[in-house]
Amino acid sequence: MTLGNLAKPIPRVSLNWLLIAQALVIVPFSLHVPVSLIVLWLACTFWRIQIFRMRVRMPGTWVKSGLLVGTAGGIFLARGSLVGLDAGAALLIAAFILKMLEMQTRRDALVLIFLGFFCVAVGYLFEDALLWGLFTILPIVTLLAALIGLQQSGFASKPADTLLLSVKLLLQAVPLMLLLFLFFPRLDPLWSLPQPSNKALTGLSDSMAPGDVTELSKSAALVFRASFEGPVPPRNQQYWRALTLEQFDGRRWSQSSRAQVPDAPDWRRDGEKISYSVVMEPTGKPWLMTLDVGETDLAGVRQMSDFRSQRRRPIDQSILYTVNSWPDAVRETVLSDGARSQDLQLPAKVNPETREWAADLHRRYPKPEMLVEALLSNFTEQPFHYTLKPPALGPNSIDDFLFGSRSGFCAHYAGAMTFVLRAAGIPARVVAGYQGGELNPDGNYISVRQFDAHAWVEYWQAGIGWRSVDPTAAVAPARIEQGLEQALAADEDFLGDSPMSALRYRHLAWVNSIRLSWDNLNYGWQRWVLGYQGQQQLQVLGRWFSGFQAPVFAGGAVAILGLLALWVFKPWRRESDSQLRLFNAFERLLARHGLRRQQGEGAQAFAQRAALRFPAQAEAIEGFAREFEAQRYAGVSGSVGHLRRRLKYLRRSLPWRLSAVRDKPQ
Amino acid sequence: MIEQFKPVWQRWVGRRIPPASRIELNHRRIFILPTRVGGTYAFVLVLLLLVSINYQNSLAYGLTFLMVSVGLLAILHTYRNFTGLVLSASNARSVFVGEPVQLRLRLESISSGHHAIALGWDTEQLEQTDVGAHSQQEVALTLPAINRGWLRAPRLRVESVFPLGIFRAWSWLDLEQTVLIYPRPVPGSMPLLQGVQPHAEDDGQATRGEGVDDYQGLRPWQAGDSLRRMHWKAWSRGQGLMVKEFTDLSGHDLCLDFMALGGDIEERLSRLCYWVLELSQRQQPFALRLPGFLSAVDSGDAHREACLRQLALYGVRA
């Protein structure tokens, strides 16, 4: 397009496609930008259509500036800032909407189209599920159709044709895109950018009061999925560690300040190794979920002093990592003084009854493991009750729980047990994480959801190190063996707050099988598409084309482009072209013999003249010319080969060759 | 800088795309380069790639690569839309200096259709047209006639940015289109060969005072008389159809003479041109004398064309 063209008004087709594309681009953002922007979009679209129908005028400079300032101000009020990804995305969408209003020339339309493509990419930062990914094909197709519609051509004024060409272009682009996607090296972020943060993330936090876990148990949101290389370990061994809570203030258990200091603990591998990969949803927290004792080689992740794996940056986007775990590893046979005093820490004065009981237990069971046994059997024998609706507890919460209400869930049991162990002089801490998960038989992986959140206990013995113990297993074995739903009493409604959740209808076989298949599909999408980054790419490329990446890429690109060129040009259809080429060869042949076709001389006239000049070859010359005219002008379909044979016949029948004629022209 | 390389470039194009009256666009003759819009497209791609890398977002990577592929495919499609178009020059009518020349071009599709083909002499002013599959399309381009003699049309710029506007396929063709440009006719006194009496008509203002007495009178109209000589005033007065008669319609021969005029060559040729046209319009036989050329005394279109041709080509042998 020349500069003059860029200043021309926008064709109707392009405007239509742009309006549709804009709607499609904005849809995925509707939950992530202030509602007022959606209202602004509707108003601007209506205004633009009225402008097109010549009902109203284009906005003047003042109106435009007012809208711009007003919108930016509105976003500032709604988001509290104009920097950061959320505000940035809102500003981008606002610019996209307002540009439509002031769009007059083709240049404006181009800006709008390119802005649209950029908005689609930014939208992926907010919504990257399979369905949204598929949905965005629609805005991409329409944006491309709008781009084609900007051409000044009869073709571009037909909406269906532009859309069809755009679909065709995109389909043709897919193979090359896949090749690039597969082979393009994934770089580490060049600089850090604000991450999407407005997701209301539920999940474990760095402190826990009993009520928090109740909240989590109402949510069916996915936390992570894990695929095991070997067999899936039994459910009662699936304890996914997130973090430990070592500091107790009488009500809340929280992460100790000591745990923040990076300090690799001392441990020894022992027993069988379990290898698995995890695709974790964003949590906004830095912990990765691993089975004990887990090691991962993900960049920026290290093992902290309490055996949790922590990444430098919080998990803001879903990530994939592979872990090797040694469940039977020997952990920290020697405990430092600092750690020891932290893991014996108790708030002063609270829960006197429990302290007394602990001292009594300590007298009766001097060995830690025997004391733990006694505690667990106490939970089993006494009328303890597993429920998500425990009664409220007083200031001496553990006394109230152990000797009063005796009903609670994992957080109560783990907290109480740790308190007792500490009071009895055994270093202990609460471990928070997830337990169990749902096995998907289609994909042989487990899905762990928020309601699988769990808390258990680990205690330390000199020479043996840390040991995990789960008091909940003693109270409600069903929670560990089968899951929360089975562990709850009949009067407690599982996922009572989300009646639409497909998980509630697990008992309907067909609902469940659809749900599991869909989940499997999403997992594949996450693992192979969204998770196709750095390591995953290296693994895949190494497995498929080990050592041949470069030649495979180059060869693939050439092959794809070659096939596309064939598809686009369809050389086998270019019959008429070959006819012309043969006629040109015919002309050149006769020119070599000193006879040139004159300007404006038709094929037949030229052939007649040639026949007079070369009477001996008259038959061959006229034969060729007749065939050429018949094929080209009379619409007689004949094979190009036929024409070629006639030319060859003529060439043979002509007596002399090129060199002869140059030397002695007749 | 660019001006320096222009002749080099033109020579190169001349060798690569030799002049011909009928040219099919093919890989030898088509150049493809990204447009300014294509530059913007590339810039957007870089931005998308930065978003993908910094957010490590696979879908954004996917979109980036999809658009890279579409961009590459656009080369193929732009080329496909352009190749196979056959251009040929139609005959152009001669004009006088100062008038616009209409050059007609025929665009012919020998296979699939060609969309949004732009043609013109310079990149700023291009005519847009479409050529349907297996069909023909005529386009007229104008060129100002500045000098008399043969006007050789400059290289024709043909281009198309279809379908995405990010690549431009273009070619620079010499279709050997030539038009003869006649001198600009300038009225003035009739330049006659010396020694020959001037003959003229009643209404030739330039001849006033010289040949009025040649007018003989009126005679009744006969079949075959020129309508130009009709005496309409007499008819309107009800005197019937009368024809003005002159004494010596074929008495002496008029000879327009180059040497009878003063001034520079172009002025003289312009004056002669005017009288060639004028006398031809009156259907009066005349001869034309130029240095080194003397035409026969004749009238009619062929004679007029021959004389105009001599005037156009005087001193500019082609």
Interface residues (C-beta under 8 A of the other chain):
Chain A: M1 T2 L3 G4 L6 L110 F114 F117 F118 V120 A121 V122 Y124 L125 D128 G133 T136 I140 L144 L147 I148 L150 Q151 Q152 S153 G154 F155 A156 L165 L169 L170 Q172 A173 V174 P175 L176 M177 L180 F181 F184 R186 L187 P189 L190 W191 S192 L193 Q195 Q317 V529 L530 G531 Y532 Q533 L561 L564 A565 V568 F569 R573 R574 S576 D577 L580 Q599 G600
Chain B: S21 E24 T35 R36 V37 T40 Y41 V44 L47 L48 L50 V51 S52 I53 N54 Y55 Q56 N57 S58 L59 A60 Y61 G62 L63 T64 F65 L66 M67 V68 S69 V70 L72 L73 A74 L76 H77 R80 T83 G84 I110 S111 G113 H115 A116 A118 T123 E124 Q125 L126 Q128 D130 V161 F162 P163 L164 G165
